[in-house]
Amino acid sequence: MAELAVLSLHSSPLAQPGTGDSGGMNVYVRELAAALAQAGVGTTVYVRRWADGLPDEVAVEPGFRVVHLDAGPVNLPKEALPDTVDTFTDALVGRLRRDPVDVIHANYWLSGVVGHRVKHRLDLPLVSTFHTLARVKAETGDPEPDRRVDAESEVIGCSDVILANSLEERSQLERLYGADPSRIQIVPPGVEHAFFSPGDQGGARRALGLDLHAPTLLFVGRIQPLKGLQVAVGALAALGRNDARLVVVGGPSGAEGAQELAQVLALASSLGVADRIQFVPPQPHHLLSTWYRAADVVLVPSRSESFGLVALEAAACGTPVVAAAVGGLRTLVVHGQTGLLVDGRDPLAFGAATAEVLDRPGFGRQLGHAAAARAKDYTWSTAAARLRRVYADLAAAALVDCAA
């Protein structure tokens, strides 16, 4: 196949991860699109125009471009974006009639709704990656509107291929949505090893102006309830070490972001650790490697994760990860070998696991070495090669029949 349309209505690969609603999905779309282009798949990412002054089209690199489509006011909150689906779909159909493609690849449920409609209007195969699933979030205390649940069910029922990042996500798709196992393909994300690789911790700390000797915990991600920063703050306090520090790289996200940050600050103050937490604004993605190398432990206490790019990037840098035993993290982190998994969300349990790494430097180094070795199995070029075959097969196959 030669031409691919990647749909990312709500979040642009050109946006800074860690700000607003930009996060791991942005990295996924950008890195995968680049790898596909390098593999010979002409890739255009279609996004909603999200700021004034954006050009209609951005050539990111040969074979990879981003196209902005007008669909509602630019400054809409994420909660209002479902109302832009009709307009975005019409704009996309008009564009694809001028610039035909062979396959549509939708990311997240909003893009899935668009992709489902475009599939029937233009008779194109649909590949869907959900990144998060409403019914999974509901199981972990983050309920989503019925509108989203129903939309995901419809898109899953009509997708020609459903991409899962891990065995766990495949199981969730089958158990919670009745997805046809024959249409699920497991294609894990990758990591850019040219940037994310082991390095000198002392040099990283000097570059960042961090204390050379203080035990350093790192949290990377958007500040929202789902990501569990309050658990990380509690873990810091549970260590009972006045020399330990927590570095937080990221900013408030979504409707609950500001409130979550306020609660984090109040918790830190009540636990007496506020002066040992450093907040760092979202960083350009390739610069995160220095922060990972500077840390002794990276904490990933998310309520749910379909995969967990932060955990993979930390592992690639040779830094031990203490992560929640949820979703794709259970596949990515091998407990006791490449990191530690924690059941539940008890900050004391996260603190105990973190202490196990800090108090046994040899064990921490062993985890880091094994994590870096395992991370080498995850590359964007591998993901792109697998998807190239998936797209090529779809372009020559009969479409899954469903109710439009």
Number of C-alpha atoms within 10 A of each C-alpha: 18 15 19 23 24 23 27 25 29 24 25 27 23 15 17 17 24 24 19 20 23 21 24 19 22 22 22 19 21 20 21 23 29 23 22 24 22 18 14 16 23 20 24 24 24 26 24 26 24 21 12 9 7 11 12 11 14 15 11 15 12 12 19 21 19 25 20 21 22 16 21 17 14 12 11 13 13 13 9 10 16 16 11 18 19 14 15 22 22 16 16 24 19 11 14 14 10 9 10 14 19 18 24 24 23 28 27 20 27 22 28 29 24 24 31 27 21 21 22 17 12 13 12 22 26 28 30 29 22 24 19 18 23 22 19 21 16 13 11 13 12 14 13 14 9 11 10 17 16 12 17 23 17 18 27 26 21 26 28 23 25 27 24 25 22 22 19 19 25 20 17 19 24 13 10 13 18 13 20 14 13 9 15 22 19 16 19 20 24 23 25 16 18 7 16 24 22 20 16 11 18 16 14 19 19 12 12 12 9 18 14 14 10 15 18 23 26 24 26 25 25 27 28 22 23 18 19 24 25 23 24 28 27 21 25 29 23 18 19 12 12 13 12 18 24 27 19 23 20 21 23 23 22 19 14 13 18 15 16 21 19 12 15 23 17 14 17 20 12 10 14 12 20 18 10 17 19 13 12 12 12 20 17 11 13 11 11 20 20 22 24 31 26 29 27 24 27 29 28 28 29 24 21 25 26 23 26 24 21 21 26 26 24 30 33 31 30 31 33 33 31 25 26 25 23 22 24 22 24 22 17 23 26 16 17 11 16 27 27 23 23 21 12 13 17 15 22 17 18 30 23 16 20 26 18 14 22 19 11 11 12 11 17 23 17 19 25 26 20 19 28 24 15 18 25 16 12 19 18 21 20 18 18 25 16 16 19 19 12 16 24 15 12 20 17 11 11 11 18 13 11 12 7 12
